[in-house]
Amino acid sequence: MEDMTRGAHWDVLLVVAVGGGLGSLARYGLAEAIPHPEGGFAVATLLTNITGCLLIGALMVVITDSARPHRLLRPFLGIGVLGGFTTFSTCVVDAIESVMAGNAGIAIAYALASVAASLVAVVASMLLTRRVLHGFGRRSMVRRETENQHGGV
């Protein structure tokens, strides 16, 4: 019986692996497109993490507020693609390299900007996504109720 339980998760492992590969390729492409000097401010990593946090915030709202999301959606997009795309470990390595290159100020600014901007991004994305998903629905309901009260005017 135990073997059957383990086998039931291969589809999840597969979508996480495929998603992680795609996310990592996207991160690599962005790092190649926006290189930074050794010990300098790593703009590509910062943009990667902020973008990933924006997307994960929106995704989590869509998934949690959706009636029945596909069971592989979160593992594929959230854990796989966005987990492979975001790279806070690289952020730490970039900050350490900045310190080692004698740029402690850049390291501190970069680390603080990364954490602060990423947290703001995920919260803002969640709030905006909820507003878009639920705000339009409320306005439509209010409009319909008003039309019903005024005889379709």
N, CA, C and O atoms as a GROMACS GRO file, in nm:
protein
  612
    1MET      N    1   0.082  -0.119   0.000
    1MET     CA    2   0.000   0.000   0.000
    1MET      C    3   0.087   0.126   0.000
    1MET      O    4   0.053   0.225  -0.064
    2GLU      N    5   0.197   0.120   0.071
    2GLU     CA    6   0.286   0.236   0.079
    2GLU      C    7   0.342   0.273  -0.058
    2GLU      O    8   0.356   0.391  -0.089
    3ASP      N    9   0.374   0.174  -0.141
    3ASP     CA   10   0.427   0.200  -0.275
    3ASP      C   11   0.325   0.272  -0.361
    3ASP      O   12   0.364   0.355  -0.443
    4MET      N   13   0.198   0.242  -0.346
    4MET     CA   14   0.094   0.308  -0.424
    4MET      C   15   0.085   0.456  -0.387
    4MET      O   16   0.062   0.540  -0.474
    5THR      N   17   0.102   0.486  -0.260
    5THR     CA   18   0.095   0.625  -0.215
    5THR      C   19   0.211   0.704  -0.273
    5THR      O   20   0.192   0.817  -0.318
    6ARG      N   21   0.329   0.648  -0.273
    6ARG     CA   22   0.445   0.717  -0.330
    6ARG      C   23   0.426   0.741  -0.479
    6ARG      O   24   0.458   0.848  -0.529
    7GLY      N   25   0.376   0.643  -0.549
    7GLY     CA   26   0.356   0.654  -0.692
    7GLY      C   27   0.254   0.759  -0.731
    7GLY      O   28   0.258   0.811  -0.842
    8ALA      N   29   0.164   0.792  -0.641
    8ALA     CA   30   0.059   0.888  -0.670
    8ALA      C   31   0.113   1.031  -0.682
    8ALA      O   32   0.041   1.119  -0.729
    9HIS      N   33   0.235   1.055  -0.640
    9HIS     CA   34   0.289   1.190  -0.640
    9HIS      C   35   0.386   1.217  -0.755
    9HIS      O   36   0.445   1.325  -0.762
   10TRP      N   37   0.405   1.122  -0.843
   10TRP     CA   38   0.498   1.142  -0.954
   10TRP      C   39   0.455   1.256  -1.046
   10TRP      O   40   0.539   1.327  -1.100
   11ASP      N   41   0.324   1.272  -1.063
   11ASP     CA   42   0.277   1.381  -1.149
   11ASP      C   43   0.311   1.517  -1.089
   11ASP      O   44   0.343   1.611  -1.162
   12VAL      N   45   0.303   1.528  -0.958
   12VAL     CA   46   0.338   1.653  -0.890
   12VAL      C   47   0.487   1.680  -0.905
   12VAL      O   48   0.529   1.791  -0.937
   13LEU      N   49   0.568   1.576  -0.881
   13LEU     CA   50   0.713   1.592  -0.896
   13LEU      C   51   0.750   1.632  -1.039
   13LEU      O   52   0.840   1.713  -1.060
   14LEU      N   53   0.682   1.574  -1.134
   14LEU     CA   54   0.710   1.605  -1.274
   14LEU      C   55   0.678   1.750  -1.307
   14LEU      O   56   0.758   1.818  -1.371
   15VAL      N   57   0.560   1.799  -1.265
   15VAL     CA   58   0.525   1.938  -1.297
   15VAL      C   59   0.613   2.037  -1.222
   15VAL      O   60   0.643   2.144  -1.275
   16VAL      N   61   0.656   2.003  -1.101
   16VAL     CA   62   0.749   2.090  -1.028
   16VAL      C   63   0.883   2.096  -1.101
   16VAL      O   64   0.941   2.204  -1.116
   17ALA      N   65   0.932   1.982  -1.145
   17ALA     CA   66   1.060   1.976  -1.216
   17ALA      C   67   1.055   2.053  -1.348
   17ALA      O   68   1.146   2.130  -1.379
   18VAL      N   69   0.950   2.032  -1.425
   18VAL     CA   70   0.937   2.103  -1.553
   18VAL      C   71   0.922   2.253  -1.529
   18VAL      O   72   0.986   2.334  -1.596
   19GLY      N   73   0.838   2.289  -1.434
   19GLY     CA   74   0.820   2.431  -1.401
   19GLY      C   75   0.948   2.494  -1.350
   19GLY      O   76   0.981   2.606  -1.387
   20GLY      N   77   1.020   2.422  -1.264
   20GLY     CA   78   1.147   2.473  -1.212
   20GLY      C   79   1.249   2.496  -1.322
   20GLY      O   80   1.322   2.595  -1.320
   21GLY      N   81   1.253   2.404  -1.418
   21GLY     CA   82   1.343   2.422  -1.532
   21GLY      C   83   1.309   2.546  -1.612
   21GLY      O   84   1.397   2.622  -1.651
   22LEU      N   85   1.180   2.565  -1.637
   22LEU     CA   86   1.136   2.683  -1.714
   22LEU      C   87   1.166   2.813  -1.638
   22LEU      O   88   1.214   2.910  -1.696
   23GLY      N   89   1.137   2.813  -1.509
   23GLY     CA   90   1.164   2.932  -1.427
   23GLY      C   91   1.312   2.964  -1.420
   23GLY      O   92   1.352   3.080  -1.427
   24SER      N   93   1.394   2.862  -1.406
   24SER     CA   94   1.539   2.882  -1.400
   24SER      C   95   1.593   2.935  -1.532
   24SER      O   96   1.682   3.020  -1.533
   25LEU      N   97   1.540   2.885  -1.643
   25LEU     CA   98   1.582   2.936  -1.774
   25LEU      C   99   1.545   3.083  -1.790
   25LEU      O  100   1.623   3.161  -1.845
   26ALA      N  101   1.428   3.120  -1.743
   26ALA     CA  102   1.385   3.260  -1.751
   26ALA      C  103   1.476   3.348  -1.665
   26ALA      O  104   1.515   3.457  -1.707
   27ARG      N  105   1.511   3.300  -1.545
   27ARG     CA  106   1.601   3.376  -1.458
   27ARG      C  107   1.738   3.391  -1.523
   27ARG      O  108   1.797   3.499  -1.520
   28TYR      N  109   1.789   3.284  -1.581
   28TYR     CA  110   1.918   3.288  -1.648
   28TYR      C  111   1.916   3.388  -1.764
   28TYR      O  112   2.010   3.465  -1.783
   29GLY      N  113   1.808   3.385  -1.840
   29GLY     CA  114   1.795   3.478  -1.952
   29GLY      C  115   1.796   3.622  -1.907
   29GLY      O  116   1.858   3.707  -1.971
   30LEU      N  117   1.728   3.651  -1.798
   30LEU     CA  118   1.726   3.788  -1.746
   30LEU      C  119   1.863   3.829  -1.694
   30LEU      O  120   1.906   3.942  -1.715
   31ALA      N  121   1.932   3.738  -1.628
   31ALA     CA  122   2.067   3.767  -1.578
   31ALA      C  123   2.164   3.792  -1.693
   31ALA      O  124   2.253   3.876  -1.682
   32GLU      N  125   2.147   3.720  -1.802
   32GLU     CA  126   2.233   3.742  -1.919
   32GLU      C  127   2.199   3.873  -1.990
   32GLU      O  128   2.287   3.940  -2.043
   33ALA      N  129   2.073   3.909  -1.989
   33ALA     CA  130   2.029   4.032  -2.056
   33ALA      C  131   2.070   4.157  -1.979
   33ALA      O  132   2.093   4.262  -2.038
   34ILE      N  133   2.078   4.146  -1.846
   34ILE     CA  134   2.114   4.260  -1.761
   34ILE      C  135   2.230   4.220  -1.669
   34ILE      O  136   2.210   4.198  -1.550
   35PRO      N  137   2.351   4.210  -1.725
   35PRO     CA  138   2.465   4.171  -1.641
   35PRO      C  139   2.505   4.284  -1.546
   35PRO      O  140   2.473   4.400  -1.569
   36HIS      N  141   2.575   4.248  -1.440
   36HIS     CA  142   2.627   4.349  -1.348
   36HIS      C  143   2.774   4.321  -1.321
   36HIS      O  144   2.819   4.207  -1.325
   37PRO      N  145   2.849   4.426  -1.294
   37PRO     CA  146   2.991   4.404  -1.265
   37PRO      C  147   3.007   4.330  -1.131
   37PRO      O  148   2.925   4.344  -1.041
   38GLU      N  149   3.112   4.252  -1.121
   38GLU     CA  150   3.138   4.178  -0.997
   38GLU      C  151   3.145   4.275  -0.880
   38GLU      O  152   3.219   4.373  -0.883
   39GLY      N  153   3.067   4.246  -0.778
   39GLY     CA  154   3.063   4.332  -0.660
   39GLY      C  155   2.970   4.451  -0.676
   39GLY      O  156   2.957   4.531  -0.584
   40GLY      N  157   2.905   4.464  -0.792
   40GLY     CA  158   2.814   4.575  -0.817
   40GLY      C  159   2.671   4.540  -0.780
   40GLY      O  160   2.642   4.432  -0.730
   41PHE      N  161   2.583   4.635  -0.806
   41PHE     CA  162   2.441   4.619  -0.776
   41PHE      C  163   2.379   4.526  -0.880
   41PHE      O  164   2.381   4.556  -0.999
   42ALA      N  165   2.325   4.414  -0.836
   42ALA     CA  166   2.272   4.311  -0.925
   42ALA      C  167   2.126   4.342  -0.961
   42ALA      O  168   2.033   4.289  -0.900
   43VAL      N  169   2.108   4.427  -1.060
   43VAL     CA  170   1.975   4.470  -1.101
   43VAL      C  171   1.891   4.352  -1.149
   43VAL      O  172   1.773   4.344  -1.116
   44ALA      N  173   1.948   4.262  -1.226
   44ALA     CA  174   1.871   4.148  -1.279
   44ALA      C  175   1.815   4.062  -1.167
   44ALA      O  176   1.700   4.019  -1.174
   45THR      N  177   1.894   4.036  -1.064
   45THR     CA  178   1.847   3.953  -0.953
   45THR      C  179   1.736   4.027  -0.877
   45THR      O  180   1.637   3.966  -0.837
   46LEU      N  181   1.754   4.156  -0.857
   46LEU     CA  182   1.652   4.236  -0.791
   46LEU      C  183   1.521   4.233  -0.870
   46LEU      O  184   1.415   4.210  -0.813
   47LEU      N  185   1.529   4.256  -1.001
   47LEU     CA  186   1.410   4.252  -1.086
   47LEU      C  187   1.346   4.114  -1.088
   47LEU      O  188   1.223   4.102  -1.087
   48THR      N  189   1.428   4.011  -1.090
   48THR     CA  190   1.377   3.874  -1.087
   48THR      C  191   1.294   3.849  -0.961
   48THR      O  192   1.183   3.798  -0.969
   49ASN      N  193   1.349   3.886  -0.847
   49ASN     CA  194   1.279   3.860  -0.722
   49ASN      C  195   1.153   3.945  -0.707
   49ASN      O  196   1.052   3.896  -0.658
   50ILE      N  197   1.158   4.070  -0.749
   50ILE     CA  198   1.040   4.155  -0.741
   50ILE      C  199   0.931   4.102  -0.835
   50ILE      O  200   0.815   4.092  -0.796
   51THR      N  201   0.969   4.070  -0.957
   51THR     CA  202   0.872   4.017  -1.054
   51THR      C  203   0.814   3.885  -1.005
   51THR      O  204   0.694   3.862  -1.014
   52GLY      N  205   0.900   3.798  -0.953
   52GLY     CA  206   0.852   3.671  -0.900
   52GLY      C  207   0.755   3.690  -0.785
   52GLY      O  208   0.656   3.617  -0.776
   53CYS      N  209   0.782   3.786  -0.698
   53CYS     CA  210   0.691   3.812  -0.586
   53CYS      C  211   0.559   3.871  -0.634
   53CYS      O  212   0.453   3.839  -0.580
   54LEU      N  213   0.564   3.957  -0.735
   54LEU     CA  214   0.440   4.009  -0.794
   54LEU      C  215   0.355   3.894  -0.847
   54LEU      O  216   0.235   3.887  -0.822
   55LEU      N  217   0.419   3.806  -0.920
   55LEU     CA  218   0.347   3.694  -0.981
   55LEU      C  219   0.297   3.593  -0.878
   55LEU      O  220   0.187   3.541  -0.892
   56ILE      N  221   0.376   3.565  -0.774
   56ILE     CA  222   0.334   3.468  -0.674
   56ILE      C  223   0.217   3.522  -0.593
   56ILE      O  224   0.128   3.447  -0.554
   57GLY      N  225   0.218   3.653  -0.566
   57GLY     CA  226   0.106   3.714  -0.495
   57GLY      C  227  -0.023   3.700  -0.573
   57GLY      O  228  -0.126   3.660  -0.518
   58ALA      N  229  -0.017   3.732  -0.701
   58ALA     CA  230  -0.136   3.721  -0.787
   58ALA      C  231  -0.180   3.575  -0.799
   58ALA      O  232  -0.299   3.545  -0.789
   59LEU      N  233  -0.085   3.487  -0.819
   59LEU     CA  234  -0.117   3.345  -0.834
   59LEU      C  235  -0.186   3.290  -0.710
   59LEU      O  236  -0.286   3.219  -0.721
   60MET      N  237  -0.135   3.321  -0.593
   60MET     CA  238  -0.193   3.267  -0.471
   60MET      C  239  -0.336   3.318  -0.450
   60MET      O  240  -0.421   3.243  -0.402
   61VAL      N  241  -0.362   3.442  -0.486
   61VAL     CA  242  -0.499   3.493  -0.474
   61VAL      C  243  -0.590   3.421  -0.572
   61VAL      O  244  -0.699   3.379  -0.536
   62VAL      N  245  -0.545   3.408  -0.695
   62VAL     CA  246  -0.626   3.340  -0.796
   62VAL      C  247  -0.654   3.196  -0.753
   62VAL      O  248  -0.767   3.148  -0.766
   63ILE      N  249  -0.553   3.128  -0.704
   63ILE     CA  250  -0.570   2.988  -0.663
   63ILE      C  251  -0.660   2.976  -0.540
   63ILE      O  252  -0.748   2.890  -0.537
   64THR      N  253  -0.638   3.059  -0.440
   64THR     CA  254  -0.717   3.046  -0.317
   64THR      C  255  -0.859   3.096  -0.334
   64THR      O  256  -0.949   3.048  -0.266
   65ASP      N  257  -0.881   3.191  -0.424
   65ASP     CA  258  -1.015   3.245  -0.445
   65ASP      C  259  -1.090   3.174  -0.558
   65ASP      O  260  -1.207   3.202  -0.583
   66SER      N  261  -1.022   3.083  -0.625
   66SER     CA  262  -1.084   3.009  -0.735
   66SER      C  263  -1.165   2.894  -0.677
   66SER      O  264  -1.126   2.834  -0.577
   67ALA      N  265  -1.276   2.864  -0.741
   67ALA     CA  266  -1.363   2.758  -0.691
   67ALA      C  267  -1.292   2.622  -0.688
   67ALA      O  268  -1.294   2.553  -0.587
   68ARG      N  269  -1.229   2.586  -0.799
   68ARG     CA  270  -1.162   2.456  -0.806
   68ARG      C  271  -1.043   2.464  -0.901
   68ARG      O  272  -1.052   2.422  -1.016
   69PRO      N  273  -0.932   2.519  -0.853
   69PRO     CA  274  -0.815   2.522  -0.942
   69PRO      C  275  -0.763   2.379  -0.963
   69PRO      O  276  -0.779   2.293  -0.876
   70HIS      N  277  -0.703   2.356  -1.076
   70HIS     CA  278  -0.646   2.223  -1.102
   70HIS      C  279  -0.541   2.194  -0.996
   70HIS      O  280  -0.466   2.283  -0.957
   71ARG      N  281  -0.536   2.073  -0.948
   71ARG     CA  282  -0.446   2.037  -0.837
   71ARG      C  283  -0.298   2.051  -0.872
   71ARG      O  284  -0.215   2.058  -0.782
   72LEU      N  285  -0.264   2.056  -1.000
   72LEU     CA  286  -0.124   2.070  -1.039
   72LEU      C  287  -0.085   2.215  -1.070
   72LEU      O  288   0.031   2.244  -1.101
   73LEU      N  289  -0.182   2.306  -1.063
   73LEU     CA  290  -0.153   2.446  -1.096
   73LEU      C  291  -0.053   2.508  -0.998
   73LEU      O  292   0.046   2.567  -1.041
   74ARG      N  293  -0.078   2.495  -0.870
   74ARG     CA  294   0.013   2.553  -0.770
   74ARG      C  295   0.151   2.488  -0.774
   74ARG      O  296   0.252   2.559  -0.773
   75PRO      N  297   0.160   2.354  -0.779
   75PRO     CA  298   0.294   2.295  -0.787
   75PRO      C  299   0.370   2.338  -0.913
   75PRO      O  300   0.490   2.363  -0.906
   76PHE      N  301   0.301   2.346  -1.026
   76PHE     CA  302   0.370   2.383  -1.149
   76PHE      C  303   0.411   2.530  -1.149
   76PHE      O  304   0.529   2.561  -1.167
   77LEU      N  305   0.316   2.620  -1.128
   77LEU     CA  306   0.347   2.763  -1.136
   77LEU      C  307   0.414   2.816  -1.009
   77LEU      O  308   0.517   2.882  -1.016
   78GLY      N  309   0.355   2.787  -0.895
   78GLY     CA  310   0.405   2.844  -0.770
   78GLY      C  311   0.538   2.788  -0.724
   78GLY      O  312   0.633   2.862  -0.698
   79ILE      N  313   0.545   2.656  -0.715
   79ILE     CA  314   0.668   2.592  -0.666
   79ILE      C  315   0.770   2.577  -0.779
   79ILE      O  316   0.888   2.607  -0.761
   80GLY      N  317   0.722   2.532  -0.894
   80GLY     CA  318   0.812   2.506  -1.006
   80GLY      C  319   0.860   2.633  -1.075
   80GLY      O  320   0.974   2.675  -1.056
   81VAL      N  321   0.773   2.694  -1.154
   81VAL     CA  322   0.814   2.810  -1.236
   81VAL      C  323   0.865   2.924  -1.149
   81VAL      O  324   0.977   2.971  -1.168
   82LEU      N  325   0.783   2.970  -1.054
   82LEU     CA  326   0.823   3.086  -0.975
   82LEU      C  327   0.930   3.052  -0.872
   82LEU      O  328   1.012   3.137  -0.836
   83GLY      N  329   0.929   2.928  -0.823
   83GLY     CA  330   1.037   2.885  -0.734
   83GLY      C  331   1.170   2.879  -0.806
   83GLY      O  332   1.274   2.915  -0.750
   84GLY      N  333   1.167   2.834  -0.931
   84GLY     CA  334   1.290   2.831  -1.012
   84GLY      C  335   1.332   2.968  -1.059
   84GLY      O  336   1.450   2.994  -1.080
   85PHE      N  337   1.234   3.057  -1.076
   85PHE     CA  338   1.262   3.192  -1.126
   85PHE      C  339   1.322   3.280  -1.017
   85PHE      O  340   1.425   3.344  -1.038
   86THR      N  341   1.258   3.285  -0.900
   86THR     CA  342   1.309   3.370  -0.793
   86THR      C  343   1.437   3.311  -0.736
   86THR      O  344   1.460   3.191  -0.743
   87THR      N  345   1.518   3.398  -0.680
   87THR     CA  346   1.649   3.352  -0.638
   87THR      C  347   1.704   3.436  -0.524
   87THR      O  348   1.794   3.518  -0.543
   88PHE      N  349   1.649   3.415  -0.406
   88PHE     CA  350   1.699   3.489  -0.291
   88PHE      C  351   1.836   3.439  -0.247
   88PHE      O  352   1.910   3.512  -0.182
   89SER      N  353   1.870   3.317  -0.280
   89SER     CA  354   2.005   3.270  -0.249
   89SER      C  355   2.107   3.346  -0.332
   89SER      O  356   2.215   3.379  -0.283
   90THR      N  357   2.076   3.373  -0.458
   90THR     CA  358   2.166   3.452  -0.541
   90THR      C  359   2.175   3.595  -0.488
   90THR      O  360   2.280   3.658  -0.498
   91CYS      N  361   2.068   3.644  -0.434
   91CYS     CA  362   2.068   3.778  -0.373
   91CYS      C  363   2.171   3.784  -0.261
   91CYS      O  364   2.248   3.880  -0.250
   92VAL      N  365   2.173   3.682  -0.178
   92VAL     CA  366   2.270   3.677  -0.068
   92VAL      C  367   2.412   3.667  -0.122
   92VAL      O  368   2.502   3.735  -0.073
   93VAL      N  369   2.432   3.583  -0.222
   93VAL     CA  370   2.565   3.569  -0.283
   93VAL      C  371   2.610   3.702  -0.344
   93VAL      O  372   2.725   3.742  -0.329
   94ASP      N  373   2.518   3.771  -0.413
   94ASP     CA  374   2.551   3.901  -0.472
   94ASP      C  375   2.592   4.001  -0.364
   94ASP      O  376   2.686   4.078  -0.383
   95ALA      N  377   2.520   4.001  -0.252
   95ALA     CA  378   2.553   4.093  -0.143
   95ALA      C  379   2.691   4.060  -0.083
   95ALA      O  380   2.770   4.150  -0.055
   96ILE      N  381   2.719   3.932  -0.065
   96ILE     CA  382   2.849   3.891  -0.012
   96ILE      C  383   2.960   3.931  -0.108
   96ILE      O  384   3.066   3.979  -0.065
   97GLU      N  385   2.938   3.911  -0.238
   97GLU     CA  386   3.038   3.952  -0.337
   97GLU      C  387   3.063   4.102  -0.334
   97GLU      O  388   3.176   4.147  -0.352
   98SER      N  389   2.959   4.180  -0.311
   98SER     CA  390   2.976   4.325  -0.300
   98SER      C  391   3.061   4.361  -0.179
   98SER      O  392   3.147   4.449  -0.188
   99VAL      N  393   3.038   4.294  -0.068
   99VAL     CA  394   3.119   4.319   0.052
   99VAL      C  395   3.264   4.281   0.026
   99VAL      O  396   3.356   4.355   0.061
  100MET      N  397   3.284   4.164  -0.036
  100MET     CA  398   3.419   4.117  -0.066
  100MET      C  399   3.493   4.210  -0.162
  100MET      O  400   3.616   4.220  -0.159
  101ALA      N  401   3.417   4.278  -0.248
  101ALA     CA  402   3.477   4.371  -0.344
  101ALA      C  403   3.496   4.510  -0.282
  101ALA      O  404   3.539   4.604  -0.350
  102GLY      N  405   3.463   4.523  -0.154
  102GLY     CA  406   3.480   4.651  -0.085
  102GLY      C  407   3.363   4.746  -0.101
  102GLY      O  408   3.375   4.866  -0.077
  103ASN      N  409   3.249   4.693  -0.143
  103ASN     CA  410   3.130   4.775  -0.163
  103ASN      C  411   3.022   4.742  -0.060
  103ASN      O  412   2.912   4.699  -0.096
  104ALA      N  413   3.054   4.760   0.067
  104ALA     CA  414   2.959   4.726   0.173
  104ALA      C  415   2.831   4.807   0.162
  104ALA      O  416   2.722   4.757   0.190
  105GLY      N  417   2.843   4.932   0.123
  105GLY     CA  418   2.724   5.016   0.108
  105GLY      C  419   2.629   4.962   0.002
  105GLY      O  420   2.508   4.960   0.022
  106ILE      N  421   2.686   4.919  -0.109
  106ILE     CA  422   2.604   4.859  -0.215
  106ILE      C  423   2.540   4.731  -0.164
  106ILE      O  424   2.422   4.706  -0.190
  107ALA      N  425   2.616   4.650  -0.090
  107ALA     CA  426   2.563   4.524  -0.037
  107ALA      C  427   2.444   4.549   0.055
  107ALA      O  428   2.342   4.480   0.045
  108ILE      N  429   2.456   4.645   0.142
  108ILE     CA  430   2.347   4.675   0.236
  108ILE      C  431   2.226   4.731   0.162
  108ILE      O  432   2.114   4.688   0.186
  109ALA      N  433   2.249   4.825   0.072
  109ALA     CA  434   2.138   4.883  -0.005
  109ALA      C  435   2.068   4.776  -0.089
  109ALA      O  436   1.946   4.772  -0.096
  110TYR      N  437   2.147   4.691  -0.151
  110TYR     CA  438   2.093   4.585  -0.235
  110TYR      C  439   2.011   4.486  -0.154
  110TYR      O  440   1.900   4.450  -0.193
  111ALA      N  441   2.064   4.441  -0.041
  111ALA     CA  442   1.993   4.344   0.043
  111ALA      C  443   1.864   4.403   0.098
  111ALA      O  444   1.759   4.338   0.095
  112LEU      N  445   1.870   4.525   0.147
  112LEU     CA  446   1.749   4.590   0.200
  112LEU      C  447   1.646   4.615   0.090
  112LEU      O  448   1.527   4.592   0.109
  113ALA      N  449   1.693   4.663  -0.025
  113ALA     CA  450   1.601   4.688  -0.137
  113ALA      C  451   1.536   4.559  -0.183
  113ALA      O  452   1.418   4.558  -0.215
  114SER      N  453   1.613   4.452  -0.188
  114SER     CA  454   1.559   4.323  -0.232
  114SER      C  455   1.448   4.273  -0.142
  114SER      O  456   1.340   4.235  -0.189
  115VAL      N  457   1.474   4.275  -0.013
  115VAL     CA  458   1.374   4.224   0.081
  115VAL      C  459   1.252   4.317   0.086
  115VAL      O  460   1.138   4.271   0.077
  116ALA      N  461   1.276   4.446   0.101
  116ALA     CA  462   1.165   4.541   0.112
  116ALA      C  463   1.080   4.543  -0.015
  116ALA      O  464   0.957   4.534  -0.008
  117ALA      N  465   1.143   4.554  -0.130
  117ALA     CA  466   1.068   4.562  -0.255
  117ALA      C  467   0.993   4.432  -0.283
  117ALA      O  468   0.882   4.434  -0.336
  118SER      N  469   1.052   4.320  -0.248
  118SER     CA  470   0.985   4.192  -0.271
  118SER      C  471   0.863   4.176  -0.180
  118SER      O  472   0.759   4.126  -0.224
  119LEU      N  473   0.875   4.217  -0.055
  119LEU     CA  474   0.761   4.211   0.036
  119LEU      C  475   0.649   4.305  -0.010
  119LEU      O  476   0.532   4.267  -0.011
  120VAL      N  477   0.685   4.426  -0.048
  120VAL     CA  478   0.586   4.521  -0.098
  120VAL      C  479   0.520   4.465  -0.224
  120VAL      O  480   0.399   4.477  -0.242
  121ALA      N  481   0.600   4.405  -0.312
  121ALA     CA  482   0.548   4.351  -0.437
  121ALA      C  483   0.445   4.242  -0.413
  121ALA      O  484   0.339   4.242  -0.477
  122VAL      N  485   0.473   4.150  -0.323
  122VAL     CA  486   0.379   4.039  -0.301
  122VAL      C  487   0.250   4.090  -0.237
  122VAL      O  488   0.141   4.046  -0.274
  123VAL      N  489   0.260   4.181  -0.142
  123VAL     CA  490   0.140   4.235  -0.077
  123VAL      C  491   0.058   4.318  -0.176
  123VAL      O  492  -0.063   4.303  -0.185
  124ALA      N  493   0.125   4.407  -0.249
  124ALA     CA  494   0.056   4.491  -0.347
  124ALA      C  495  -0.012   4.406  -0.454
  124ALA      O  496  -0.125   4.434  -0.495
  125SER      N  497   0.056   4.303  -0.498
  125SER     CA  498   0.001   4.215  -0.600
  125SER      C  499  -0.122   4.141  -0.549
  125SER      O  500  -0.221   4.127  -0.620
  126MET      N  501  -0.116   4.095  -0.425
  126MET     CA  502  -0.231   4.026  -0.367
  126MET      C  503  -0.350   4.120  -0.355
  126MET      O  504  -0.462   4.084  -0.389
  127LEU      N  505  -0.326   4.241  -0.306
  127LEU     CA  506  -0.434   4.338  -0.290
  127LEU      C  507  -0.494   4.376  -0.425
  127LEU      O  508  -0.616   4.381  -0.440
  128LEU      N  509  -0.409   4.403  -0.521
  128LEU     CA  510  -0.456   4.442  -0.654
  128LEU      C  511  -0.533   4.328  -0.721
  128LEU      O  512  -0.638   4.351  -0.782
  129THR      N  513  -0.482   4.208  -0.709
  129THR     CA  514  -0.550   4.094  -0.770
  129THR      C  515  -0.685   4.071  -0.706
  129THR      O  516  -0.783   4.044  -0.776
  130ARG      N  517  -0.693   4.082  -0.574
  130ARG     CA  518  -0.823   4.068  -0.507
  130ARG      C  519  -0.918   4.177  -0.553
  130ARG      O  520  -1.037   4.152  -0.575
  131ARG      N  521  -0.866   4.298  -0.567
  131ARG     CA  522  -0.949   4.411  -0.612
  131ARG      C  523  -1.003   4.385  -0.753
  131ARG      O  524  -1.121   4.407  -0.781
  132VAL      N  525  -0.917   4.337  -0.840
  132VAL     CA  526  -0.959   4.308  -0.978
  132VAL      C  527  -1.061   4.195  -0.980
  132VAL      O  528  -1.164   4.205  -1.046
  133LEU      N  529  -1.032   4.086  -0.909
  133LEU     CA  530  -1.121   3.971  -0.910
  133LEU      C  531  -1.255   3.999  -0.844
  133LEU      O  532  -1.360   3.959  -0.894
  134HIS      N  533  -1.252   4.068  -0.732
  134HIS     CA  534  -1.374   4.087  -0.655
  134HIS      C  535  -1.436   4.224  -0.676
  134HIS      O  536  -1.557   4.240  -0.662
  135GLY      N  537  -1.355   4.323  -0.709
  135GLY     CA  538  -1.406   4.459  -0.729
  135GLY      C  539  -1.500   4.467  -0.847
  135GLY      O  540  -1.605   4.530  -0.838
  136PHE      N  541  -1.464   4.403  -0.958
  136PHE     CA  542  -1.549   4.406  -1.076
  136PHE      C  543  -1.681   4.335  -1.048
  136PHE      O  544  -1.787   4.378  -1.094
  137GLY      N  545  -1.673   4.227  -0.974
  137GLY     CA  546  -1.794   4.152  -0.942
  137GLY      C  547  -1.890   4.235  -0.857
  137GLY      O  548  -2.011   4.230  -0.879
  138ARG      N  549  -1.837   4.309  -0.761
  138ARG     CA  550  -1.921   4.392  -0.676
  138ARG      C  551  -1.987   4.503  -0.756
  138ARG      O  552  -2.106   4.530  -0.739
  139ARG      N  553  -1.910   4.568  -0.843
  139ARG     CA  554  -1.968   4.676  -0.923
  139ARG      C  555  -2.078   4.624  -1.013
  139ARG      O  556  -2.180   4.690  -1.032
  140SER      N  557  -2.057   4.507  -1.069
  140SER     CA  558  -2.160   4.449  -1.155
  140SER      C  559  -2.285   4.418  -1.075
  140SER      O  560  -2.396   4.441  -1.122
  141MET      N  561  -2.268   4.366  -0.952
  141MET     CA  562  -2.383   4.336  -0.868
  141MET      C  563  -2.456   4.464  -0.831
  141MET      O  564  -2.579   4.467  -0.834
  142VAL      N  565  -2.383   4.570  -0.796
  142VAL     CA  566  -2.445   4.697  -0.760
  142VAL      C  567  -2.520   4.754  -0.880
  142VAL      O  568  -2.631   4.803  -0.865
  143ARG      N  569  -2.460   4.746  -0.998
  143ARG     CA  570  -2.523   4.796  -1.119
  143ARG      C  571  -2.653   4.719  -1.147
  143ARG      O  572  -2.755   4.779  -1.179
  144ARG      N  573  -2.648   4.585  -1.134
  144ARG     CA  574  -2.767   4.504  -1.158
  144ARG      C  575  -2.876   4.534  -1.057
  144ARG      O  576  -2.994   4.544  -1.092
  145GLU      N  577  -2.838   4.550  -0.928
  145GLU     CA  578  -2.936   4.581  -0.825
  145GLU      C  579  -3.001   4.716  -0.852
  145GLU      O  580  -3.122   4.731  -0.836
  146THR      N  581  -2.920   4.815  -0.894
  146THR     CA  582  -2.972   4.948  -0.926
  146THR      C  583  -3.067   4.940  -1.044
  146THR      O  584  -3.174   5.002  -1.044
  147GLU      N  585  -3.028   4.863  -1.146
  147GLU     CA  586  -3.114   4.848  -1.264
  147GLU      C  587  -3.245   4.780  -1.227
  147GLU      O  588  -3.351   4.818  -1.276
  148ASN      N  589  -3.238   4.680  -1.141
  148ASN     CA  590  -3.359   4.610  -1.098
  148ASN      C  591  -3.452   4.702  -1.019
  148ASN      O  592  -3.574   4.695  -1.033
  149GLN      N  593  -3.394   4.788  -0.936
  149GLN     CA  594  -3.473   4.880  -0.854
  149GLN      C  595  -3.540   4.987  -0.941
  149GLN      O  596  -3.649   5.034  -0.908
  150HIS      N  597  -3.476   5.024  -1.051
  150HIS     CA  598  -3.528   5.130  -1.135
  150HIS      C  599  -3.591   5.075  -1.263
  150HIS      O  600  -3.607   5.148  -1.361
  151GLY      N  601  -3.625   4.951  -1.261
  151GLY     CA  602  -3.694   4.892  -1.375
  151GLY      C  603  -3.610   4.880  -1.500
  151GLY      O  604  -3.661   4.896  -1.611
  152GLY      N  605  -3.480   4.853  -1.483
  152GLY     CA  606  -3.392   4.832  -1.600
  152GLY      C  607  -3.338   4.960  -1.658
  152GLY      O  608  -3.282   4.958  -1.768
  153VAL      N  609  -3.352   5.072  -1.588
  153VAL     CA  610  -3.300   5.200  -1.640
  153VAL      C  611  -3.152   5.206  -1.632
  153VAL      O  612  -3.092   5.306  -1.671
   0.00000   0.00000   0.00000
